[in-house]
Amino acid sequence: MQEFLHGSEGRIVDVPTLAAQAGLEDRTFLRRFQKATGHTTTDYWQRLRISIARAKLRDTGLAIDQIGWEVGYTDPSAFRKVFNRIVGLSPSDYRRRFASGDRPTT
C-alpha cells in the first residue's frame, strides 16, 4: 500500500479506494495503516508530500509556491505551514541550507 501511495507522488487518494485496494473495510484499513506506519493516512500523505518537496527544493530552482502546487497544495500558506511543522524550517530556509549547486528550473 505504501508503494501505491509513493507512486501517487503524494496526491491524495481517498480512503475507500485504498481500502478496496487492500481488500479491507475502511475502518479496518485505517486502523491497520496507522498500526503499520505509525501515522494516520492524512499525516502520512503530508509527510510524503513534504519529502517530495524537500527533494525539489534541494535539486531544482523552481519557485517555492510552484513546488507546493506540484506536490498537491493549492494554498501556498498551507504548504509553508505544514512544511515548517514537519521539517522545522521554512521552505526558503531549507533551500538555503541544503540546495545543491546546479539546480535546473524544470
N, C-alpha and C positions, 0 to 999 in steps of 0.2 A: 504494500500500500504506500509506503514511503517513497518507493521508486516512482510510482504513479504520480504522487504529489510533486516530486522533484522534476519529473517530465513535464508537468504543467507550468513550470517556471514560476511558481508562486501564485498563479491565478487561482482564485477561489473556486473550488468545485464543491457543489452542495453536498451536505451530509447524506441525503438519500442516495445520491449517485455513488458515493464512496461506500456506503453500507451495502448497496446492491453488488458492487464490485467484490466486496469481501464476503458476500453471501450471508449477511447478518442483518438483524433488525437495527434501526437507527440507534436506539438506546444502548444496545449491546455493543455496537460498533464504537460509539463514543466512549463507553467505559473501557473497552479493550484498547482503544487507541491511546487513551490517557495512561493506562497502565503500562503499555509498551514503550511510549515515548517520554512519559513524564510531563506532557503538555496537553492542553486542550487543543482541539483542531484549530481554533482561531489563533491561539498563541503560536502553534507550530507554523501555520501559514505566515504569520507576521515574521517570525524568525527566519523562515525560508526566504521570504521576500527581501528582508534586510541583508541576508547573506549574499544574495544575488546583487543587491545594490552596493554592498561593500566592494565586491569584485569590480563592478562598473566604475565606482569612484576611484579605485586604485589604478585601473587599467585603461580608462578612456578619459577623454576630455569633455564628455557630454555634460550639459548643464544639469545641475542637481535636480531641478524640477522635472527635466526630461527623464532622468533616471527614475525618479519617483513614479512618474507616469508609466514608464516601461515595466516596472515591477508591480504595477497594479494599483497604485494610489492615485486617485483623481484629485485629491486635495493636498497641495504641497505642504501645507501646515501640518496636516495629519502625518504625512510621511516623515517630516522632520522631527515631530514629537515622538513617534514610535521609534525612529532610528536612534534618537538620543536616549530613550528609555532602555533600549536593548544594548546599545553599544557603549553608552556613557560619554559619547562625543556627538557634536553636531555633524551633519554630513560634510560641511566645509572644513571643520577641524579634522575630521577623519581623513579627508582627501589631502590636506596639507601634511599630515603626519605620515601617511602610508602610500601616497601616489608614487607610481613608477615614473621614471624619467620621460620616456617617449610614450605619449598617450594619444592614440588616434581618436578622432571625433566621431567615428561611426561604429 
